């Protein structure tokens, strides 16, 4: 029996080997105690029982484990209901695949992903995310029947695996509508499907040309795979206390890393854990390796950080005025927010009032915060930044809110100025680091690492957010003649070497 408050995933693989002997058990316990964790092994015999239950090297994730998870919720049976259709076209017949009256390809899985996401998104945004929608539970039930039928079909038709995996992640990360409990069943299935999508696109083939590796979005597939498997395994182990299922998924994750290490695309492997995977490595690996997920000297290394801190009182005054005017902030969110996938379990967990997008000011918001907009307009990191994922504005996080593990768009950095930070457990996990906001202070972090937010306080949290062009970008977000900082010198990322442009951000 293992009890813990924090259990880094990378220790699990070591423990699986260590606890095969009594001496190893004692070593494992000692190591974890030194890591300030709470571990209780009730007996050496129990320790051996734990290891005996681990999967063998031949079959690290056995089918009964998945079936056991599915059987508890009864979601793996039935036919799609929400779109009023039947899945058609068997794998053996090689005929067309029809879902929701739309034809899907047996080869182009990226096109399939876009189509399926549109089908689910049309219903999801209008029926599920609205906190006051009384029919959300019924709609969720129907959509769940759809996605599980499609997921079963995708296990036999690999061209649907990417679409099904991303829909599970985008729309079914949580247990249900307005439920803040992650859905372990969705995470497990999404990871299995994503690995199938990796194989379908030959992303595990060491001989795949580098240019094809990126065009096929293999760098996205692999990183999403390790995030899905790693975060679901952590949840099963830490929150659910499902040690056996968590260990199986950790073992599966270890096998994914072993596959990745055989590939020539070294940017995929930065460090040893899922929390070191990030997308800025494809562009500016020298800066990533020097600074990590959270930059330690933000006011020294990122000029806009000290600028924001110096103007905190002005910016704070304008957010206070907006909040004092009733529902103005909610109205600005409706006008300026992109359609988001299921970042939080409720549509109002995370509200935004953007002043800039891609270097362009948004007049509707600037009318309510004119001084802040004038200040931001003077900064090349914002006004001269044209990349698709750039912007600046106010962010609100509601009490009880959550943001699921996700990646930001590369290449960029995120800068947060704490504006209103109430007491309580309010934290953000970025890669392998955890931070808490302070009013008037800036956090600079690389949001292309896996990051997530928990708000267990009693009042809303507000920050000024800047998604800025990466300081190492030689032209975007710069003044004429401005050169990148010295910390950018070093290795060149694969996307830069190959002359590839970033994908447009998902909206």
C-alpha positions as CSV (number, residue, x, y, z in Angstrom):
1,X,0.0,0.0,0.0
2,X,1.5,3.3,-1.1
3,X,0.2,6.6,0.2
4,X,1.5,9.9,-1.1
5,X,0.8,13.6,-1.6
6,X,3.0,14.0,-4.6
7,X,4.4,11.2,-6.7
8,X,6.5,12.3,-9.8
9,X,5.8,9.9,-12.6
10,X,9.5,9.2,-13.3
11,X,9.9,7.5,-10.0
12,X,7.4,4.8,-10.9
13,X,9.6,3.0,-13.4
14,X,12.5,3.0,-10.9
15,X,10.2,1.7,-8.1
16,X,9.0,-1.1,-10.3
17,X,12.6,-2.4,-10.5
18,X,13.7,-1.5,-7.0
19,X,10.8,-3.1,-5.1
20,X,11.5,-6.6,-6.5
21,X,13.8,-7.2,-3.5
22,X,13.5,-6.3,0.2
23,X,16.6,-4.2,0.0
24,X,15.2,-2.4,-3.1
25,X,12.0,-1.7,-1.1
26,X,14.0,0.0,1.6
27,X,15.9,2.0,-1.1
28,X,12.7,3.1,-2.8
29,X,11.2,4.3,0.5
30,X,14.4,6.1,1.4
31,X,14.6,7.9,-1.9
32,X,11.0,9.1,-1.7
33,X,11.4,10.3,1.9
34,X,14.3,12.4,0.8
35,X,12.1,13.9,-1.9
36,X,9.8,15.2,0.8
37,X,7.0,12.7,-0.2
38,X,4.9,10.7,2.2
39,X,5.3,7.0,1.7
40,X,4.1,4.1,3.8
41,X,4.8,0.5,2.7
42,X,2.7,-1.6,5.1
43,X,4.9,-4.6,4.5
44,X,7.5,-6.0,2.2
45,X,5.0,-8.6,1.1
46,X,2.6,-5.9,0.0
47,X,5.4,-4.4,-1.9
48,X,5.9,-7.6,-3.8
49,X,2.2,-7.9,-4.5
50,X,2.3,-4.5,-6.1
51,X,5.1,-5.5,-8.4
52,X,3.5,-8.9,-9.2
53,X,0.5,-7.0,-10.5
54,X,2.6,-4.9,-12.9
55,X,2.3,-5.9,-16.5
56,X,5.0,-8.0,-18.1
57,X,7.4,-6.6,-20.7
58,X,5.4,-8.5,-23.4
59,X,2.1,-7.0,-22.6
60,X,2.5,-3.8,-20.5
61,X,-1.1,-2.8,-20.9
62,X,-3.5,-5.7,-21.0
63,X,-7.0,-5.5,-22.5
64,X,-8.8,-6.5,-19.3
65,X,-7.5,-3.4,-17.6
66,X,-9.1,-1.2,-20.2
67,X,-12.3,-3.2,-20.2
68,X,-12.5,-2.9,-16.5
69,X,-12.4,0.9,-16.6
70,X,-15.0,0.9,-19.4
71,X,-17.3,-1.5,-17.8
72,X,-17.7,0.7,-14.7
73,X,-19.3,3.4,-16.8
74,X,-20.9,1.4,-19.5
75,X,-19.8,3.8,-22.2
76,X,-18.2,1.4,-24.6
77,X,-21.4,0.0,-26.1
78,X,-24.2,1.4,-28.2
79,X,-24.4,3.3,-31.4
80,X,-24.1,7.0,-32.1
81,X,-27.2,8.9,-31.1
82,X,-26.6,12.6,-31.2
83,X,-26.1,12.9,-35.0
84,X,-28.8,10.3,-35.7
85,X,-26.5,8.0,-37.7
86,X,-24.8,4.7,-37.9
87,X,-21.2,4.2,-38.5
88,X,-20.9,2.7,-42.0
89,X,-18.2,1.2,-44.1
90,X,-16.3,-1.8,-42.6
91,X,-12.6,-2.1,-42.6
92,X,-12.7,-5.3,-44.6
93,X,-14.8,-3.8,-47.4
94,X,-12.6,-0.7,-47.7
95,X,-15.7,1.3,-48.6
96,X,-16.4,4.9,-47.6
97,X,-16.6,5.8,-43.9
98,X,-19.7,7.8,-43.2
99,X,-20.2,9.7,-39.8
100,X,-22.9,12.2,-39.3
101,X,-23.7,12.3,-43.0
102,X,-20.1,13.2,-43.8
103,X,-17.5,11.0,-45.6
104,X,-14.2,10.3,-43.9
105,X,-10.9,9.2,-45.5
106,X,-9.1,6.0,-44.9
107,X,-5.8,7.8,-45.4
108,X,-6.0,11.5,-44.5
109,X,-6.3,11.4,-40.8
110,X,-5.5,15.1,-40.3
111,X,-8.5,16.0,-42.5
112,X,-10.6,13.5,-40.5
113,X,-9.6,15.2,-37.3
114,X,-10.8,18.5,-38.6
115,X,-14.1,17.1,-39.7
116,X,-14.9,15.2,-36.6
117,X,-13.9,18.1,-34.4
118,X,-16.4,20.3,-36.3
119,X,-19.2,17.8,-35.8
120,X,-18.7,17.6,-32.0
121,X,-17.8,21.3,-31.6
122,X,-21.1,22.4,-33.2
123,X,-23.0,20.7,-30.4
124,X,-20.5,21.1,-27.6
125,X,-20.2,24.9,-27.7
126,X,-23.9,25.5,-27.8
127,X,-25.2,22.9,-25.4
128,X,-22.4,21.7,-23.0
129,X,-20.3,24.7,-21.9
130,X,-23.2,26.9,-20.9
131,X,-23.3,26.7,-17.0
132,X,-27.1,27.3,-16.9
133,X,-28.1,24.8,-19.6
134,X,-30.5,22.3,-18.0
135,X,-30.1,19.9,-20.9
136,X,-26.3,19.7,-20.7
137,X,-26.4,16.3,-19.0
138,X,-28.6,14.7,-21.6
139,X,-26.6,16.2,-24.5
140,X,-23.4,14.9,-22.8
141,X,-24.8,11.4,-22.6
142,X,-25.7,11.4,-26.3
143,X,-22.3,12.8,-27.3
144,X,-20.6,10.2,-25.1
145,X,-22.4,7.4,-26.9
146,X,-21.1,8.9,-30.2
147,X,-17.5,9.3,-29.2
148,X,-17.2,5.8,-27.7
149,X,-18.7,4.1,-30.7
150,X,-16.4,6.1,-33.0
151,X,-13.4,5.2,-30.7
152,X,-14.2,1.5,-31.0
153,X,-14.4,1.8,-34.8
154,X,-11.2,3.8,-34.9
155,X,-9.3,0.9,-33.2
156,X,-10.0,-1.0,-36.4
157,X,-9.7,1.9,-38.8
158,X,-6.5,3.7,-38.0
159,X,-7.3,6.8,-40.2
160,X,-9.9,7.7,-37.6
161,X,-7.6,7.2,-34.6
162,X,-6.2,10.8,-34.5
163,X,-9.7,12.3,-34.9
164,X,-11.1,10.2,-32.1
165,X,-8.1,10.7,-29.7
166,X,-8.3,14.5,-30.1
167,X,-12.0,14.6,-29.7
168,X,-11.7,12.6,-26.5
169,X,-9.1,15.1,-25.2
170,X,-10.8,18.2,-26.5
171,X,-14.3,17.5,-25.4
172,X,-14.3,14.6,-22.9
173,X,-11.4,15.3,-20.6
174,X,-13.8,15.8,-17.7
175,X,-16.2,13.3,-16.2
176,X,-19.2,15.2,-17.3
177,X,-20.7,18.6,-17.9
178,X,-19.5,21.0,-15.2
179,X,-17.7,18.2,-13.4
180,X,-14.1,19.1,-12.3
181,X,-13.0,15.4,-12.1
182,X,-10.8,14.3,-15.0
183,X,-12.2,11.3,-17.0
184,X,-9.6,8.6,-16.7
185,X,-11.4,6.4,-19.2
186,X,-11.2,9.1,-21.8
187,X,-7.5,9.7,-21.1
188,X,-6.6,6.0,-21.4
189,X,-8.5,5.5,-24.6
190,X,-7.2,8.7,-26.1
191,X,-3.6,7.6,-25.4
192,X,-4.2,4.3,-27.1
193,X,-5.7,5.9,-30.1
194,X,-3.0,8.5,-30.3
195,X,-0.3,5.8,-30.4
196,X,-2.3,4.2,-33.2
197,X,-2.3,7.5,-35.0
198,X,1.5,7.7,-34.5
199,X,1.9,4.3,-36.2
200,X,-0.6,5.2,-39.0
201,X,1.5,8.2,-40.0
202,X,4.8,6.3,-39.7
203,X,5.9,8.7,-37.0
204,X,7.7,5.8,-35.2
205,X,9.7,5.0,-38.3
206,X,13.4,6.1,-37.9
207,X,13.7,6.3,-41.7
208,X,10.9,8.8,-42.2
209,X,12.5,11.9,-43.7
210,X,12.6,14.8,-41.3
211,X,10.5,17.1,-43.5
212,X,7.8,14.4,-43.7
213,X,8.0,14.0,-39.9
214,X,6.9,17.6,-39.4
215,X,4.5,17.8,-42.3
216,X,2.7,14.8,-40.9
217,X,2.6,16.6,-37.6
218,X,4.5,13.7,-35.9
219,X,6.0,16.2,-33.4
220,X,2.4,17.0,-32.3
221,X,1.3,13.4,-32.2
222,X,4.2,12.2,-30.0
223,X,3.9,15.1,-27.6
224,X,0.2,14.7,-27.2
225,X,0.7,11.0,-26.7
226,X,3.1,11.4,-23.8
227,X,0.9,14.1,-22.3
228,X,-2.3,12.0,-22.5
229,X,-0.6,8.9,-21.0
230,X,1.4,10.8,-18.4
231,X,-1.3,13.0,-17.1
232,X,-3.9,10.2,-17.0
233,X,-1.4,7.9,-15.2
234,X,-0.7,10.6,-12.6
235,X,-4.4,11.1,-12.0
236,X,-5.1,7.4,-11.6
237,X,-2.2,7.1,-9.1
238,X,-2.5,10.4,-7.2
239,X,-6.2,11.2,-7.1
240,X,-8.0,7.9,-7.8
241,X,-5.5,5.7,-5.9
242,X,-5.8,3.1,-8.7
243,X,-2.3,1.9,-8.3
244,X,-2.5,-1.0,-10.6
245,X,-4.1,0.9,-13.5
246,X,-1.7,3.8,-12.9
247,X,1.3,1.5,-13.0
248,X,0.1,-0.2,-16.2
249,X,-0.2,3.2,-17.9
250,X,3.2,4.3,-16.6
251,X,4.7,1.2,-18.1
252,X,3.0,2.0,-21.4
253,X,4.4,5.5,-21.2
254,X,7.9,4.1,-20.6
255,X,7.5,2.1,-23.8
256,X,6.5,5.2,-25.7
257,X,9.6,7.0,-24.5
258,X,11.7,4.0,-25.6
259,X,10.2,4.3,-29.1
260,X,10.8,8.0,-29.2
261,X,14.5,7.5,-28.3
262,X,15.0,5.4,-31.4
263,X,14.0,8.3,-33.6
264,X,16.5,10.8,-35.0
265,X,14.3,13.8,-34.1
266,X,16.1,14.6,-30.8
267,X,14.0,17.7,-30.1
268,X,11.2,15.4,-28.9
269,X,13.3,14.2,-26.0
270,X,14.2,17.0,-23.7
271,X,14.8,15.5,-20.3
272,X,13.3,12.3,-18.9
273,X,9.7,13.1,-18.1
274,X,6.5,14.1,-19.8
275,X,6.7,17.4,-17.9
276,X,9.8,18.3,-19.9
277,X,8.2,17.9,-23.3
278,X,7.6,21.2,-25.1
279,X,7.2,22.7,-28.5
280,X,9.6,25.7,-28.3
281,X,12.4,23.0,-28.6
282,X,11.5,22.8,-32.3
283,X,12.6,26.4,-32.7
284,X,14.9,27.7,-30.0
285,X,16.3,24.8,-28.0
286,X,19.2,26.8,-26.6
287,X,16.7,29.1,-24.7
288,X,14.6,26.2,-23.6
289,X,17.5,24.4,-22.1
290,X,18.8,27.5,-20.4
291,X,15.5,28.7,-18.9
292,X,13.2,25.7,-18.6
293,X,9.5,26.0,-18.0
294,X,9.5,29.1,-15.7
295,X,12.1,31.8,-16.3
296,X,14.0,32.6,-13.1
297,X,15.0,36.2,-13.9
298,X,12.1,37.6,-15.8
299,X,12.7,41.3,-15.3
300,X,16.3,40.8,-16.4
301,X,15.8,38.5,-19.4
302,X,12.4,39.7,-20.7
303,X,12.2,43.5,-20.9
304,X,8.4,43.6,-21.0
305,X,8.3,42.0,-17.6
306,X,9.8,45.0,-15.8
307,X,7.6,47.3,-17.9
308,X,4.4,45.6,-16.7
309,X,5.5,45.7,-13.1
310,X,6.3,49.4,-13.4
311,X,2.8,50.1,-14.7
312,X,0.9,47.8,-12.3
313,X,-1.1,50.5,-10.6
314,X,-2.4,51.9,-13.9
315,X,-3.4,48.5,-15.2
316,X,-4.9,47.5,-11.9
317,X,-6.9,50.7,-11.8
318,X,-8.5,49.9,-15.1
319,X,-9.5,46.3,-14.3
320,X,-11.0,47.6,-11.0
321,X,-13.1,50.1,-13.0
322,X,-14.3,47.3,-15.4
323,X,-15.3,45.1,-12.5
324,X,-17.1,47.9,-10.8
325,X,-19.3,48.4,-13.8
326,X,-21.4,45.2,-13.4
327,X,-21.2,42.6,-16.2
328,X,-18.8,44.5,-18.5
329,X,-16.1,41.9,-18.2
330,X,-18.5,39.0,-19.2
331,X,-19.7,41.1,-22.1
332,X,-16.1,41.7,-23.3
333,X,-15.4,37.9,-23.0
334,X,-18.3,37.2,-25.4
335,X,-17.0,39.7,-27.9
336,X,-13.4,38.8,-28.0
337,X,-12.9,35.2,-27.0
338,X,-12.0,32.5,-29.5
339,X,-14.1,29.4,-29.5
340,X,-12.1,27.2,-27.1
341,X,-12.2,23.5,-26.6
342,X,-13.0,22.0,-23.2
343,X,-10.1,23.8,-21.3
344,X,-12.2,23.8,-18.1
345,X,-15.3,21.8,-17.1
346,X,-17.4,24.9,-17.2
347,X,-17.6,27.6,-19.9
348,X,-17.0,30.4,-17.4
349,X,-14.0,28.8,-15.6
350,X,-11.7,30.9,-17.7
351,X,-12.9,34.3,-19.1
352,X,-10.9,36.7,-21.3
353,X,-10.9,40.3,-22.4
354,X,-8.3,40.6,-25.1
355,X,-6.9,44.0,-26.0
356,X,-4.6,42.8,-28.8
357,X,-4.5,39.8,-31.2
358,X,-1.6,39.4,-33.7
359,X,-0.5,43.0,-33.1
360,X,-3.9,44.5,-33.7
361,X,-5.8,46.4,-31.0
362,X,-9.4,45.4,-30.2
363,X,-11.3,48.7,-29.9
364,X,-14.2,47.2,-27.9
365,X,-11.9,46.3,-25.0
366,X,-9.5,49.3,-25.4
367,X,-12.5,51.6,-24.9
368,X,-12.7,50.3,-21.3
369,X,-9.0,50.2,-20.7
370,X,-7.5,53.0,-22.8
371,X,-4.4,53.6,-20.6
372,X,-3.5,50.0,-20.6
373,X,-3.9,49.7,-24.4
374,X,-1.7,52.8,-24.9
375,X,1.0,51.3,-22.8
376,X,0.8,47.9,-24.6
377,X,0.9,49.6,-28.0
378,X,4.4,50.9,-27.2
379,X,5.8,47.4,-26.8
380,X,7.2,45.6,-29.9
381,X,6.6,42.3,-28.2
382,X,2.9,43.0,-28.7
383,X,2.4,45.6,-31.3
384,X,5.0,44.2,-33.7
385,X,4.2,40.5,-33.1
386,X,2.2,38.9,-35.9
387,X,2.3,35.2,-35.0
388,X,-1.0,33.5,-34.9
389,X,-1.0,32.7,-31.1
390,X,0.0,36.2,-29.9
391,X,-2.1,38.6,-28.0
392,X,-2.6,40.5,-24.7
393,X,-5.5,41.0,-22.3
394,X,-7.2,40.3,-19.0
395,X,-7.8,36.8,-17.8
396,X,-10.3,35.8,-15.1
397,X,-10.3,32.4,-13.3
398,X,-13.4,31.6,-11.3
399,X,-13.2,30.0,-7.8
400,X,-13.3,26.2,-8.2
401,X,-12.1,26.6,-11.8
402,X,-9.7,24.3,-13.6
403,X,-7.7,24.4,-16.7
404,X,-6.8,20.9,-18.0
405,X,-3.2,20.0,-19.0
406,X,-2.5,21.5,-22.4
407,X,0.2,23.0,-24.6
408,X,0.4,26.6,-25.9
409,X,1.2,27.6,-29.4
410,X,4.9,27.7,-30.5
411,X,7.0,29.7,-30.8
412,X,6.1,32.1,-28.0
413,X,6.3,32.9,-24.3
414,X,3.6,33.8,-21.8
415,X,3.9,36.7,-19.4
416,X,1.4,37.1,-16.5
417,X,1.1,40.2,-14.3
418,X,-0.8,39.4,-11.1
419,X,-3.7,41.9,-10.7
420,X,-6.1,40.4,-8.2
421,X,-4.9,37.3,-6.4
422,X,-7.1,36.1,-3.5
423,X,-6.1,33.8,-0.7
424,X,-6.3,30.1,-1.0
425,X,-4.9,27.3,-3.2
426,X,-4.5,29.0,-6.5
427,X,-1.6,27.6,-8.5
428,X,-0.3,26.8,-12.0
429,X,1.8,23.8,-12.9
430,X,4.1,24.5,-15.8
431,X,6.2,21.5,-16.9
432,X,7.8,20.2,-13.7
433,X,7.4,23.6,-11.8
434,X,4.6,25.0,-9.8
435,X,4.0,28.8,-9.4
436,X,1.5,31.1,-7.6
437,X,0.7,34.6,-8.7
438,X,1.4,37.7,-6.6
439,X,-0.2,41.0,-7.1
440,X,2.1,43.4,-9.0
441,X,4.6,40.7,-9.8
442,X,5.3,39.1,-13.2
443,X,5.7,35.4,-14.1
444,X,7.3,34.6,-17.4
445,X,6.8,31.0,-18.5
446,X,7.1,28.8,-21.5
447,X,3.5,27.7,-22.1
448,X,4.5,25.3,-24.8
449,X,5.3,23.0,-21.9
450,X,2.4,21.1,-20.5
451,X,0.6,23.4,-18.1
452,X,-2.6,23.4,-16.0
453,X,-4.3,25.6,-13.4
454,X,-6.2,24.9,-10.2
455,X,-8.2,27.6,-8.3
456,X,-9.5,26.4,-5.0
457,X,-9.8,30.0,-3.5
458,X,-13.0,31.9,-2.8
459,X,-12.8,34.9,-5.1
460,X,-11.9,35.3,-8.8
461,X,-8.3,35.6,-9.8
462,X,-7.4,38.2,-12.5
463,X,-4.1,38.6,-14.4
464,X,-2.8,40.6,-17.3
465,X,-1.7,38.0,-19.9
466,X,0.7,38.6,-22.7
467,X,1.3,35.9,-25.3
468,X,4.4,37.4,-26.9
469,X,6.6,36.5,-29.8
470,X,9.6,34.5,-28.5
471,X,12.6,36.7,-27.7
472,X,14.7,34.4,-29.9
473,X,12.6,35.1,-33.0
474,X,15.0,37.1,-35.3
475,X,12.3,39.4,-36.7
476,X,8.7,39.0,-35.3
477,X,8.0,41.1,-32.3
478,X,11.2,43.2,-32.7
479,X,12.0,46.8,-33.4
480,X,14.0,47.5,-36.6
481,X,17.6,46.4,-36.1
482,X,16.9,44.7,-32.8
483,X,18.8,41.4,-32.4
484,X,17.9,38.4,-30.2
485,X,19.4,38.2,-26.8
486,X,22.6,36.3,-26.1
487,X,20.8,33.4,-24.4
488,X,19.4,32.4,-27.8
489,X,22.9,31.5,-29.1
490,X,23.3,27.8,-29.6
491,X,21.6,24.9,-31.2
492,X,19.1,25.6,-34.0
493,X,15.7,23.9,-33.8
494,X,14.4,21.5,-36.4
495,X,11.6,23.7,-37.7
496,X,14.1,26.5,-38.3
497,X,16.7,24.1,-39.9
498,X,14.0,22.8,-42.2
499,X,12.6,26.2,-43.1
500,X,9.1,25.3,-41.9
501,X,6.5,27.8,-40.6
502,X,4.5,27.3,-37.4
503,X,1.0,25.8,-37.9
504,X,-1.8,28.3,-37.4
505,X,-3.2,28.0,-33.8
506,X,-6.3,26.0,-33.2
507,X,-9.3,28.2,-32.5
